[in-house]
Amino acid sequence: MFGTSGVRGAVGEDVTAEVALCIGRALGSEVSGRVVVGRDARESGTMLEHALVAGLLECGIDVLRLGTLPTPSIARAVEWFDADAGAVITASHNPPTDNGVKLWTASGRAFDSAQRAAIERRIEDEDYELAAWDGVGTERHRSIENRHRDALKSSVDLENPCSVVVDIGNGTGRLTADALSDLGCTVSTLNGQRDGRFPARPSEPTDETLRGLKSHVAATDADLGIAHDGDADRMMAVDGDGNFVDGDALLALFGREAASEGDRIAVPVNTSLAVDDAVATVGADVVRTRVGDVFVAERCAEPGVVFGGEPSGAWIWADETPCPDGPLAACKLVEFVSRRGPLADLVDDIDAYPLRRESVETSDKAGVLERVEAAVREEYDDIDDRDGLRVETDDGWFLVRASGTQPLVRVTAEGRTEAATDRLFDEALALVESRTGPVRT
């Protein structure tokens, strides 16, 4: 039921009011006391929020409704209100046809594997602890926008305020523009009107979807551009010349800045060698996780892990908040630029290695991975199997991993030279295609 970032899928098919009601009942049966609830701007959000809140109230839970806000604001609010859990109605960067639910612990960290499994078990068994007629929960509304905004202002110190363009993407990320303006930056926005249909561009901020932001920054004297997805847990960037900044480069910049001698940063198994090299310059190490910000956040809770991130745009500063916080990442990046100069120069200082990716269609992802694993273990020694099969060699790595949402096996390879990348990629792709047939996407 739960993917790598909560329950998510097409509204009316995978995600319905009944599903939201059951999640509310299950959550209400697992916790006690108080739960904070909010949502992103999607058209279906009101319906799903009502259903989830009904399930919580039915189990005697007191609900604090926070309204339409960035997901990181709602996650932070769980601790602010001394609540037992939080729930956000969101599908993050998915298309407007989708929606879902993400759950947060009392500390503001996403539910871990065991907690998600407990919710699934209650729903499957219809094992709910419903309250008596005189024990149903209460419902109140609270406003927290200024609190997150104040936290962002206190988290950074801008020596030279910048000129920044913020592409809100019709989502909930206006907080970033407001906080940067408070910090003295000259801020302009694109796609700032909240609209859960995401009419201006697809919600996920990528090189392809941010063409408008890239053109606008290139045509102005802005120092950089910032972009969010629909619920503002992700943040990506464009340099002052209008060039999209690769997620691995951002991860290397953030990790190197956050870490020092003996520290560790958490990254997923599909992260570039450039990140390892960048943090090694300050005496820090990389620890790898499964793909998904939930798993990165789990590692960030460990001693000595000071930062975690995913190249897709999720960034976690362990000493400030245990959840991905796009507005915080935006403010941190602007702080770097204000102190160290143009973003393009900072990115140029990060090593970049050739990387290749392809996907192979299959209706038997598990079977293909099982057969590939048998072959990999015969040929290679350094294997990480926590999420697919990542094979390390002297001159690079490759990863064979099943997609979490599509009938695909994904193949990724990166080497320190073009020749090494091509060799590793061809080896990995041959391992997969010889066990599925050559159907590439």
N, C-alpha and C positions, 0 to 999 in steps of 0.2 A: 504493500500500500504506500509506503514511504519510499521516495527516491532519495537522491543524495542531498536534496534541499527541501524536505517536507513532502506533503501530498500535493500533487500537481497534475493537471490534465485538462481536457476539453470540458467546458461547462455543458451540462445536459447529458453528458456521456460518462466521463470518468469522475467528474466533480459535480455533485448535485446538492440541493438543500438537504436531502436525506443523509448524504455523506457528511456534510457539515454538522448536522444535528448529532449524528453518531459520534463524531470526533469530540463535540462538546460534552456529550454524556460520558464518554470514556475518559476525557481529561478531568472532568468534574469528579469522576470516581477514583482517579489516581491521586488527586491533590485535595487539599482542604483550605478553606479560608477565602482567599482573594485571587482573582485572575484579571490581568489587563488584556484588553482586546482592541485591535485597530485594523485598518485595511489600507490597501493602495487604491488607486483611482479607477480601477476596472468597473465596467458597467454592471457586472454581476456581483460586485462586492457587497452591496447593501443586502441583497437576498441571502447570501451565504453568511454574512455577519449575524443577521437576525437569527438564522437557524443555529449557528454555533452557540450564540449567547443563550438561546432557549435551552439547549442541552445543558449548559453550565448551570443556569438558574434551576433547572429541574433537579439537579443533584445538590442543591443547597449552596452553590458557590456565589459569592458576592462578586459582581463584575464591574470593573471600571472601564468604560468605553472612551477611547482616546480620539476617535474619529479617523480622518484620512491623513496619514502621515508617512514619512519614510520608515521603512522597516527598522533601521537601526535606532530611530527615536523610540519606537515601541519596545524594542528589546532592552534598551537602557532603562525604560520606565518600570520594568518589572522590579528592579532593585530600588528605584527611587520610591516606589509606593509600598515597598516591603511586601510585595505580592508573592504568591506561591508559584505562579507560572504566568506565561504570556502567550497569546495567540494572535497571529497576523494573517488576515485574508489577503493572499498575494500569490501571483505566479511569477514575480520578479521580472526577468527579462523575456519571458515567453510572449507569444503573440496575444492579441486582445481576446481571442476566442477561448483562452485558457484562464483558469484561476486555481487556487489551492489554499492550503493552510500550512503555516510554519509555526512550530511550538518552541517556547523558550522556558528555560529553568529559572529558578529564583535569582540566580546570579546574572541572568541575561545571556547565557550561553544556549545554543540550540540543543534540543533534546538529543541525547546520544543514542547509540544503537539499542541498548537495553530499554531505555525509556520509550523509544518508538515501538519496540516489540511489545511492550506492555499495553500500549494504546491499541495496537492491531489485535492483540489477543482479546481484549475486552469487546471490541467491535465484532470480531468473528464469533465469539461466544455469547454476544448480547448480555454481557456481564456488567450491568450498570447498577450503581448504588443511588437509586432515586430517593429524593427527600419526601417526607410526609407533606400533606397539604399545607401545614403551617410551618414548614421548614425550608421552603424554596428561597433561593438567593435574592439579593437586592441588586439593583442596577443604578449606577451613577455615571455621570459624564465628567471628564477632567480635561484640562488643556495643559500641554507640556511643551509647546513649540519653543517658547523662550528659554526653557531650561536647557534643551539640547544646543540651542544657539549660543547660550552663555558658555556652555562647556567647550564648544569649538573655539570661541574667542580666547579662552584661557589656556588652550592646549598649544597654541603657536605664538611666535613672536616675529613679526615681519619687520625686518630692518628697512627694507625699501618696498613699500606697497606696489603691487603690480597692476597691470591692466589685464583683465581676465574676461573671457567669453565663456559663459556657462550654458551648455545645451541641456535643458531639463528634459527634453524628449516627451513633453506632455505628461510627465509623471509627477512624483511628489518631492523632487529634489530642489525646490526653490530655497530651502534652508541654506544650501551652499552659497547661493548668490547673496542672501541676506548676511550670512556670517562674514563672507569676504568683504562685503561693503562695510560692515562694522569695523573690520580690521584696517580700513583705509584704502582698500583696492578700488580701482575704477572697474566697475562690473557692468557688462551688458549680457542679456540673455537671449537665447534662441528657444523657440518652441516652449515658451513658458506657461501657456495656458493649460491647466490641468484637464486632461481628456483621456479617459480610459480606453478609447478606441485607438490611441496612438496614431493620429492622422498624419503627423509630420514626418515620421520616420519609424522603422521598426524599433521596438523597445531596446533590444540588445545593442550596446555601443561597440561597434566594430569599425575597422578601416572602411568597409563598404558602406555601412549605414550612416557614417558621420561625414559624408561628402559636403553637406551644408556647412557644418562647423569648420571643416578644413578650409573651404573656400572663403568663409567669412574671416577667419583668423589671418589667412594669407593676404587678404585685401585690406587689412587694417593694421594699426600699430600695436595690436594686442601682444602681450608677452607669451600667452599660452591660452589654450582652450581646455575646458573640462566638460565631460559628458557623463550622464548617469543613465541607468536603466529605469524601468517603470517605478520601482520602489526604492531606488537610490541606495541599495546596498552595494552596488557596483560603481566603480569610477574608472574611466579611461581618459586619456589626455591627447592633446594635439600640441606640437611645439609652435614657436612663434612664426615659423615659416609655413605653417599649415600642414605639417607632416604628422600622420598618426604615429603615436609612440607604442611600440610593441609591448604587450603585457609582460613578457619576460624581462625586458629592459626596465620597466617600472618596478617589477619585483626585485630586481637587482639593486636599483637605486634605493628603494625603501628598506630592503634588508640590510644593505651596507650601512645606511645611516642609523638604523635602529640598534645594530649589534656592535659589540666590542669583544675584546679578547676573551675567549672561553664561552661566549654566548652561542645559542643555536637559533636558527629560524626554521619554521615548518613550511614545506612546500609539497605539492602533489607530485606523483611519479612522472607526470608529463612535462616537468619544468626543465628549462634549458640549463646546460652546463655553464652558461654565462652567469647564472645566479651563484653557483658554487664558487666560481672564480672571483666574483665581486666580493662576497662575504669573507672569502679566505684572505683578502688583502687587509682586513681588520682583525684577523685571528679568530673568526667565527666559523661555525660549521652548519651544514644543511642537514635536516632530518626530513625524510620523505614520508608522505601519507597517501592514502587513497585519494582519488579525485573527488572533490566536493568540499565546499567551505566548512561543512559540519565536521569533517575529519581533520581539517587543518585547525579548526577551533579546539578540538579535543587535544591535539598536541600542544597548542598554545597554553593549555592549563598546566603543563608539566614544568617543573623547576628548570630554569635556565633557558627556556624558549621565550624570547622577547618579542618575536614578531612572526606572523604567518601570512601567507598570501597565495593567491592563485592567479596565473597569467590572464584569466578571464575577467579579472577586475575586482576581486574580493580581497580586502586588506584588513588585517587585524593587528592592532597594537595591544599586546597582552596586558600591559600595565594601565591601560586607559579604558578599554572595553573589550569584552570577550566575544564580540560579534563583528562581522564585516560592517564597516561604517564608511560609506562612500563620501559623505560630506567631510568627515574627519580626514580621509585620504586626500581629498581636494585641498583642504587647508594645509596639510603637511607638505604637499607637492608645491604649492605656492610659496610656502616658507623656504623650501630648498632653493627655488628660483630666486627669491628675494635676497638670499644670502650668497648664493654661489654662481649666479649668472644664468644665461639662457638655457632653457631646457634642452635645446638641440645639442649644446656643448656637453651637458651632463650625460646625455644619451650616447654621444660619440665616445665617451670615456668608458663605456661598457662594451666588453668583447661581444661580438655577434658571430654565431656559427651557423653554417648551412643546415637547414632542417627540412624534412620532407614528410608529408602526411597523405594518406589515402585511406579509403574505407572499402571494405569488401562485404557485399550483401550475403546474408545467410539466414535461414530460418532456424538454424541450430547453433546459436552462439555458444552455448555451454559445451556442446559436443566438439565444436571446432577448437575452442580453447583447451579442452582436455587433450585432444590429439596433438595440438601444437605444443602443449606443455611436455608431453612425453618426448617429442623430438628435441625440444630445447634442452631438456635436462641431460640428454645424451651428448649434446654438442658443446654446451657452455657451463661455466662454473659459477659466475657471479650473477645470480638471479634473484630478483625481488618479486615475490608473487602476491603482494598484499592487494594489488588491484590490477588484474591481468598479469602479464609477464614482462618485466623490465629487465633487460640483459645489458650489463655493463661490460665494455671492452676497454683496451688500452687507449683507443682513439675515439670513443664515443659510446653510444647506447642506442638500443631500439626498444620499443614498447608495443606489445600486442595486447589489445584490451577490447572487451565487448562494450558496445554502447549501452548506457543505462536506459535509453528511451526508444531506440530504433533497432531494426533487425540488421545490425551492422557490426562487423569486427573492425576496429580502427588500428591502423599501423602507422607508427611514428618512428622516425630515426633522426639522430643528430650526430654529426661527427665534427672533429676539429678541422677537417678539410672537406672540400667538395667530394674528393675521391672516397674518403672514409664514409661520408654520409650516403653516397650512392651505393657503396658496397653493403653497408649495414641495412639500408632500406631494401635493397634487392634480396638480401638473405631473409629478412623478416617477411616480406611480401610473398616470397616463394614458399615459406613455411605455411602461410595461411592459405594461399591459393591452391597448393597441392592437396589441401584437405577440405576445400570448398568448391573449387572451380573458379575460373578468372572472371568474376563479375565485380567491376570496380565502380565507385562513385566519387 
